[in-house]
Amino acid sequence: MESKKKITIKDVARKAGISKGTVDRVIHNRGEVSEESAVKVSKAIEELGYEPNVFASMLASKKEHLIACLLPAFSSEDYWSMSNEGVERGAAMAKSFNVTVRTFNYDQYDIESFKSACCEVLDAEPSGVVLAPMFKNETRNFVEKLSEKRIPYAYVDSKIEEDDYFTYFGLPMYQSGYLSAYLLTMREKPSKAAVVRILRDKAKQSDPTINRREGFMDYMSEHFPECEIQNIFINPNDPESIATTLQEFFANHPDFHHIVMFNSRVFLITTYLESHPDSLRRVIGYDNLKQNLAALRTGTVSALITQHADNQCFNAIQALSDLIVLKKTPAKKDNYMHMDILTRYNIDYY
């Protein structure tokens, strides 16, 4: 069976009785074209069923776009370094679309640093933005300005639920917290549990794991309402103070054997835990950082919930590239990543 001939601009021009250049200007809205010519082209396109190659047209136009990635600064082998791997892969992919990807980093413990980075992004006049909503109020102010400028933005890692974001790639935060409570308590009924939390900005705006914590608390309330839950706040930039804080807490609360951390840095407490073994202890953390995996192998950490942080940023960049260049939107607004559960028994196969 003969395949259907693909209709070209040349066919449209012949049908309309005008030049290929005029047809090109009408289709891509470039240059002055008479109303009569525009009508002829539209009629020819409709009659022939012409479908323009959007991707080829984009390349021919030589128009360049910028996607800005607004993410926390990172060091090697931390959570945001994994996200950056996804940014680099996304940048390589987007290059073929005439899309440049540029990263704007900020100090995740400093709200002024975040505000400054937001201003830099706006000054760059991007066609799209990828960001993690680290500081909720300032993030709201920033995305309102993006919306005013009709700049689409994609959330990664976490999101502001009631916000008008273009798309989200990350874990279902509430459900992942609910899952952590299940994993923490699946072996025995706990009477007490400790939640280890990170001391963040002085303005107390940064709380990216709040929805995860809510999921955890709801599970505990539903299944173990009598369980006493205490928060332990640690300073991630002061290892000595972490040991002191944990020493003081467990000296005063020796019967706390269940511990959970909702961010990627459970490794911050494993040195202390390893030097103070407890056969009844169960520890749940998040993310497959190298140091977390080492603690999982020794049994210091009981289980990790992981999420492929690199794929979040890559997928967000790809979705924005598709929107900017091809006017294509993802099938779903919320694109949830797998909640993978790692233990010392399956870690070597992940």
N, C-alpha and C positions, 0 to 999 in steps of 0.2 A: 504494500500500500504506500502511495506517495505521500510524503510528509507535507504538511501545509507550509507554503512559502512564507517566510518572515517578511512582514511589511517594513520598509525602510523609509527614511526621510526622502530619498529620491523618488519613491513611489508616491508619497504624499505630494511632493512638488509637481510631479507629472499630472496627478489627478487635479490639483488646484490650478495648474497652469501658471505657476510662478517659480521663482528660483529656489534652489536648496537653501541658500543663505537666508532668504526671507522666512522660509519654514523654520529654520533653526532659530532665528530671532523671535519668532512667535512662540515656539515651544518653550524656550528658555528665558523669555521675557527680557531680551537684550536688544537695545537700540530702538529707533523709531520705526514703526510699521503702521501702514494705513489701516483704517478700520475695515475697508473692503478686503484687503489681503488677509487680515486676521480672520474674517468670517469665512473666506475661501479655505483657509488652512483648517479651521475647526470643522467645517463640513466634510472636507476630505478625510480628516482623521477619523471622524465618526463613521463614514461610509466604508473606509478600508479596515477599521478596527486596529489602527496603529497603536502600539504600546511602546513608549520611549524607554530606552535602556537608561535608567536613572543613574546607575553606577558609572557607566561610560560617560554620560553627560557630566557627571560631577568631576571626573578626571579631566575632561576636555575643558571645563570651566577654569581649572587651576585655582579655584577658590580654596583657601586654607582655613581650618578651624582649630580652636584650642579647647581642650578639655582640661580643667584645673582639678587636681586632686588635693583636697585640704585634709591633711592627716597629721597625727602627732609625730614629732621627731623620734627617731629610734636609734638603738645601738644594735650591734650584730646579735642575731639569735634571740631577739625579743619578739613579742607578738607582732608589732608593727613592721618589723623587718620582713616577716612572712607576707604581710599585706603588700609591702613594697615589691616583692617578687611578682605579685599579680599585676601591679602597676606597670612594671617593666615589660611583662608579657603583653599587657594591653596596649602599651605604647607601640610595640613592634607591630601588633595587629592593626592598630588605627592608622599607622603611617601610610598604608596602602589606600586609605580613604582621604588622603590629604588632611588628616587630623593629627595635630601635635598634642602630646600629653605632657603636662608640666606639674610637678609636685610642689606644694606650698606647705612647709612644715611649721609646727608650733610646739611650744612646751605645754604638755598636757596638764601641768600643775599650775600654770600661769594664765589667768584669764586675759591679761593684757596682751600676752603673746598671741593668744587666739584671735583677739580683736584686730591686732595688727596684721595677722595673716589674712583675715577676712578682707581687710581693706586692700591688700595686695592683690587678692583674687579679683575683686571688683575692678581695680585699676587695669587689670590685664584684659578685661572685656572678653571672657570666655564664652564659648557656645554651649557649654555644659559644665557641670561641677559634680565631683564625687566627694562626699564628706562623711565623717563619723561625728554624730552630734554629741561631742564631749561636754560642752557647757550649754545647758538647755536654753536658758534665756537669751544668751548671746547668739546661739544657733538660730533661734526664732527671729531675732532681729536681722541676721544675715540672710536667711532664706526669704524673708519678706522683701528684701532689696532685690534678690535674684528674681522673685516672682514679678516685681514691678518692672524689671528689665526683660521679662519673658525668657529667662535663662533656666532651662530644666536642670534639676539636680537629683542625684541618686544617693541614697543613704547606704552605708555599709557598716557591718558590725552590730549596730543598734539603730533605732529610729525613734522619731517623735510620732507617736501613734496617730494623733489627730491632725497631723500636718499634711499639706498638699504636695508631697514629694512625687517625683516622676516614677521612681521604682526603688525597691529595697532588695539588697542581697545580704543575707546573714541568718543567724539562728532565730527561731521563734523564741524570743528572750524569756517570756513568762513560762512557756512550756519547758524550756531548758532548766529553769530554776526548779520547777515542779519535779522534773526528772532527777535532779541532783538530790532532792530530799528523799525520793524513792531509793536511790542507790545508797544513800547514807544509812538508811534505816532498814534495808531489806533483810539483814541478817538477824537483827534483834530489836526489841522495843527499847528506844532510848529514853532515859529520864532527863538527860541534859544534853545540849548541843551548843557548840561555839561557832559563831560566824566571824571569820577573820576578814577585816575590811582594810582598805588602803586609805590613809590620810591624804586628801587631795588638796584642792585650792582653798585658800583662806576664806573666799566668798561663799564656799559651800554650794557652788553651782554645778560642779562636776560630779555626777553620780551615774555613770553609764550603765551600771548593772542593777539599777533600781527595779526594773521589771523582772529581772531574774530573781532578785531577792524576794519580790512579792510572790512569785510562783512558789518559791521554797517555803515561805511562811504560810501560804494557803494550804499547801500539802500537809505541813506539820500541824496546823490548826485542825484540819479535817481528820487526820489519822492519829495524831498524838497530841491532843489538846493540853494534856497535863505536862508535856515536856517543857522544861525551862530552857530558854534560848538567850545566850549572852553574846554581845558584840565585842570583838577585840580589834582595836585600831592600831595599825602599825605604820611606821614611816618607811617607805620603800627605798629612800635615799640614805638611810642610816642603819646598816646591818647590826651594829652593836646595840642600838636601842630596841631592835626587834627581839633579840635574845632576852634583853632585860624585861621587855613588856610581856613576853610569853612566860618567862620565869615567874614573874609576879602573879600573873593570872592563874597559872596552874598550881602555884603554891597555895593560893587562896581558894582554888576550885579543883581539887585533885580528882573529883569524880566526873569530870568532863572528858569523855572518851570519843565523842563524835565531833568532827571538825569539817567545815566546808569553806572554800574560798570561791567567789563568783567571777573573779577575773583570771587572767592568764598566768599569775605569778605565785602559784602555790609553792614554788621552789624557794621563795623567800623564808618560809618557815620550816623547811625540811631539815636544815642543818641542826636546828634546835631539837626537832622531833627525833632525829636519828641519835642524838646524844642523850635523849631522855626516852628510851623505849617504853612502850606500853602495849602489852599483848591484847588489850581490849580496844585499842584505838582503831578508828576508821576515819580515813581522810578522803574527801572528794574535791577535785580541782577541775580546771578547764584548760584545754589547748595543748597541742603536742610540741611545746618548746623542748629543746634538747635537755634542759635541766629538769623539767617536769617528767620527761620520759625516764631519765636516770633514776629519779625517786620512785617512779612507778615500778621499775625493774627490781629495786631492792625491797619493795613492799611498804615503803614509808608512806606512799600515796596508794590508796586502794583502787581508785578508778579516776579516769580523766574523760571529760566530755569534750570532744573535738569538733572542728567545723570547717577546715580548709579555708583559712583566712585569705590565702592568695587568690583563690577562685572568686571570692567576693568582689575584689577590686577589678579583676580581669572582666568578669561578667558585667559589672557596672559600666566600665569603659566601653565594652562592646555594645551594650544597650543604648548608651548615649550616642555612640558613633552611628548606629543604625537609625536612630531618631534624627540626628542632625543631617546626615547625608541622604538616607533612603526614606525618611519620613515613616519609619517603621517602629511600632511600639511593641514591647514584650507582651506575651500572651497574658501574663499576670503582673499586677503591680507589686505584690509581695512575693518574692522568690526565696523561699526558705531553704537553707542548706541542711544537709544531713546532720542529725545529732548522733555522731559516732561515739560509742563507748569503748574505751581502751582499758584493758587490765594487763597485769604482768603475763597473763596466759595467751593473749592474742597480739601483743605489741609488735612482735617480730613479723607479723603478717599484714601490717597496716601500710 
